[in-house]
Amino acid sequence: MGGADEEEVHDNYCKTRFNNIYKDLCSVFRMNSEKFEEYIGKEFDGMKPPTVEELVSVKLPDFQPFQSLNKKIRAYSDCMADLRERIYGMPYQREMRGNFLMQLEQELVQSNDILDAGCGTGLDVCFLQMQYPEKRFFAYDISHKNIRRARARAERLQLPVRFIVAEHDALPFAQEIFDLMYINEALLEEEPFLDTTRFIQMFFERFGTLCTYLRSHGIMATTHAFPAEGTDTLHFWHLYAAEQAGMRHLEHTIIYEPDERSNYFGCAMNKFEKTS
């Protein structure tokens, strides 16, 4: 058999093996957009989306001159909790979140311990726990108000998600404990409180710290918004932060295209694998 024939046989073997693995994975996939829409519809039944007037008239807390950054973020998150819950129910937000969660499923079926970093009111993690009751889900947020809502949601749905109030750089977990971690823009909340240089520095620091909680070959999935026009700067920040933390970039996926519903911003997702 010639070299070309051997190469063709090898290629066919690889394709067949890949297709079989993919079919095996698909056979255990449990999530779809219809399930998510049914879940989200029940969670936001009767809830009205915020008006423009409400969005622009939000009164932020009075920050003290020497208040720590984390205390400012906690006060801001508590202040925005009610409004954000209603924003999550808006059609483009529902589509965006649903697309993100569907993209996690291949990693979910191969993971046992999963962390939602910056979980808000627990909307995402409760849906995932419903679909995968045998998995162990943990979630944290800096806002006491968000965690109270999240715990109430989990209790109402009879879900065993472990919720805690915590900060990105002070988590009460052992290192290398999680197989999968996902972060839905939660590392970007410091931006209004810092100048650009300090914000970038803190983003890299916290990204690196969170990576230490992943097991070897664990997966981190992150999202970020990007403008319809111009450079997707946050994408390059994620790539650089991951490289510095010893993570291998796996994929970059657009989960929502910019349109008028989202004020011409889209949403992208990156997946990284811990290499050591």
C-alpha positions in Angstrom: 0.0 0.0 0.0 1.4 3.4 -1.0 1.9 6.4 1.3 -1.1 8.2 -0.2 -3.3 5.2 0.4 -2.1 4.8 4.0 -2.8 8.5 4.6 -6.3 8.2 3.2 -7.0 5.1 5.4 -5.7 7.0 8.5 -7.9 10.0 7.6 -10.9 7.9 7.2 -10.2 6.1 10.6 -9.8 9.5 12.3 -13.1 10.8 10.8 -15.0 7.6 11.8 -13.6 7.7 15.3 -14.5 11.4 15.7 -18.0 10.9 14.4 -18.5 8.0 16.8 -17.3 10.1 19.7 -19.5 13.0 18.7 -22.5 10.7 18.4 -21.8 9.3 21.8 -21.7 12.8 23.3 -24.8 13.9 21.4 -26.7 10.9 22.8 -26.3 12.2 26.3 -26.9 15.9 25.6 -30.0 17.0 27.5 -30.3 20.7 26.7 -31.9 22.6 23.9 -33.2 26.1 23.3 -36.9 25.0 23.8 -36.1 23.7 27.3 -34.3 26.9 28.1 -37.1 29.1 26.8 -39.7 27.2 28.7 -37.6 27.6 31.9 -36.9 31.3 31.4 -40.5 31.9 30.4 -41.7 30.6 33.8 -39.0 32.5 35.7 -40.0 35.8 34.1 -43.7 35.2 33.8 -45.5 38.6 34.2 -42.2 40.5 34.7 -42.0 43.7 32.6 -38.7 44.7 30.9 -37.3 48.0 32.2 -38.1 51.2 30.3 -35.5 53.6 29.0 -36.5 56.0 31.7 -35.9 53.5 34.4 -32.5 52.6 33.0 -31.2 56.1 32.8 -32.7 57.2 36.2 -31.0 54.5 38.4 -29.7 56.2 41.5 -26.3 54.7 42.4 -25.2 54.4 46.0 -23.1 57.2 47.6 -19.6 55.8 47.6 -17.2 56.9 50.4 -13.8 58.3 49.4 -11.8 55.5 51.1 -14.2 52.7 50.4 -12.6 49.5 49.1 -13.1 48.5 45.5 -15.0 45.3 46.5 -17.3 47.2 48.8 -18.1 49.6 45.9 -18.9 46.8 43.6 -21.0 45.0 46.2 -23.0 48.2 46.8 -23.4 48.8 43.1 -24.5 45.1 42.5 -27.0 45.3 45.3 -28.4 48.5 43.9 -28.8 47.0 40.4 -30.1 43.6 41.5 -33.8 44.3 40.9 -33.3 46.0 37.6 -30.8 43.4 36.3 -33.3 40.6 37.0 -35.8 42.4 34.7 -33.0 43.0 32.1 -32.3 39.2 32.0 -35.8 38.6 30.9 -35.5 40.8 27.8 -35.7 38.8 24.5 -32.1 39.5 23.3 -30.8 38.6 26.8 -32.7 35.4 26.8 -31.4 34.4 23.4 -27.8 35.4 24.3 -27.8 33.4 27.6 -29.5 30.4 26.0 -26.8 30.3 23.3 -24.1 30.5 25.9 -25.4 27.7 28.0 -25.9 25.4 24.9 -22.3 26.0 24.1 -21.3 24.6 27.5 -22.9 21.2 27.2 -20.0 19.3 25.6 -17.9 20.3 28.6 -20.7 19.7 31.1 -21.2 16.0 30.2 -17.5 15.4 30.9 -17.4 17.4 34.2 -18.4 16.6 37.8 -17.6 19.8 39.7 -18.7 23.1 38.1 -18.4 26.7 39.2 -20.5 29.7 38.1 -18.2 32.6 38.9 -20.3 35.7 39.4 -23.6 34.0 39.3 -25.9 37.0 39.8 -29.4 35.7 40.8 -28.6 32.1 39.8 -30.6 32.0 36.6 -27.9 30.1 34.6 -26.7 27.7 37.2 -30.2 26.7 38.3 -31.1 25.8 34.7 -27.9 23.7 34.3 -28.5 21.9 37.6 -32.1 21.0 36.5 -30.7 19.4 33.4 -27.8 17.6 35.1 -28.9 16.7 38.7 -26.1 14.3 39.2 -23.4 17.0 38.8 -22.1 19.2 41.6 -22.7 22.9 41.0 -21.2 25.7 43.0 -21.9 29.4 42.5 -20.8 32.7 44.1 -21.5 36.4 43.7 -20.2 39.5 45.5 -23.8 40.8 46.1 -25.7 39.6 49.2 -29.0 40.6 47.5 -28.2 38.5 44.4 -27.3 35.4 46.5 -30.5 35.7 48.5 -32.4 35.7 45.2 -30.4 32.8 43.9 -30.9 30.7 47.0 -34.7 31.5 46.9 -34.8 30.4 43.2 -32.9 27.1 44.0 -35.1 26.4 47.0 -38.3 27.0 45.0 -37.0 24.7 42.2 -35.7 22.1 44.8 -32.1 22.3 43.5 -29.0 21.5 45.5 -26.8 24.3 44.1 -24.3 25.6 46.7 -24.4 29.4 46.7 -22.0 31.6 48.6 -21.2 35.3 48.9 -17.6 35.8 47.9 -15.1 37.9 45.9 -13.1 36.8 42.9 -9.8 37.1 44.7 -11.0 35.5 48.0 -12.8 32.3 47.3 -13.2 29.7 50.1 -12.3 26.7 47.8 -9.3 24.4 47.6 -7.2 24.9 44.5 -7.6 22.6 41.5 -11.1 21.5 42.6 -13.3 22.3 39.5 -13.5 20.6 36.1 -15.4 23.5 34.5 -15.8 27.2 35.3 -17.8 29.7 33.4 -17.8 33.5 33.8 -20.6 35.5 32.1 -19.0 38.9 32.0 -18.5 38.9 35.8 -14.8 40.0 35.5 -15.8 43.2 33.8 -17.8 44.8 36.6 -14.9 46.8 38.0 -14.6 48.9 34.8 -16.7 51.9 36.0 -14.6 52.3 39.2 -11.1 52.2 37.8 -9.0 53.9 35.2 -8.1 51.8 32.1 -4.6 50.8 33.2 -5.7 49.6 36.7 -8.8 47.9 35.3 -6.7 45.9 32.8 -4.2 45.0 35.5 -6.9 43.8 37.8 -8.6 41.8 35.0 -5.4 39.9 34.4 -4.8 39.3 38.1 -8.3 37.9 38.8 -8.4 35.8 35.6 -5.1 34.2 36.7 -6.4 33.6 40.3 -9.6 31.9 39.1 -7.5 29.6 36.9 -5.9 28.1 40.0 -9.2 26.6 41.0 -9.3 24.5 37.9 -8.0 20.9 37.8 -5.4 20.0 35.1 -7.2 20.1 31.7 -10.1 21.8 33.3 -12.1 24.2 31.1 -12.9 27.9 31.6 -15.6 29.5 29.4 -15.9 33.3 29.4 -18.2 35.8 27.6 -17.8 39.5 26.8 -19.6 42.1 24.8 -18.1 43.6 21.6 -19.2 46.5 19.4 -20.7 46.2 15.9 -17.8 48.3 14.6 -14.2 48.6 15.7 -11.8 46.2 17.4 -12.9 43.5 19.9 -10.4 44.6 22.5 -11.8 42.4 25.2 -11.1 39.3 23.1 -7.4 40.1 23.0 -7.4 40.8 26.7 -8.8 37.3 27.4 -6.3 35.7 25.1 -3.4 37.5 26.8 -4.7 36.8 30.3 -5.1 33.1 29.4 -1.6 32.8 28.0 -0.1 34.4 31.1 -2.1 31.9 33.3 -1.0 28.8 31.4 -4.3 28.3 29.6 -4.7 27.0 26.0 -7.2 28.7 23.8 -9.7 26.2 22.4 -12.3 28.3 20.6 -13.9 31.7 20.0 -17.6 31.7 19.2 -20.1 34.5 18.5 -23.2 33.8 20.6 -25.1 36.9 19.7 -24.6 39.2 16.7 -24.9 43.0 17.3 -28.3 44.4 16.5 -30.6 47.2 17.5 -32.1 45.2 20.4 -28.7 45.1 22.1 -27.8 48.7 21.2 -25.5 47.3 18.5 -23.3 45.2 20.7 -22.8 41.5 20.3 -21.6 38.8 22.7 -18.7 36.4 22.2 -17.6 33.3 24.1 -14.1 31.9 24.6 -13.1 28.5 25.9 -9.7 27.8 27.5 -8.1 24.6 28.8 -5.7 24.5 31.7 -2.5 22.9 30.5 -0.8 22.0 33.7 
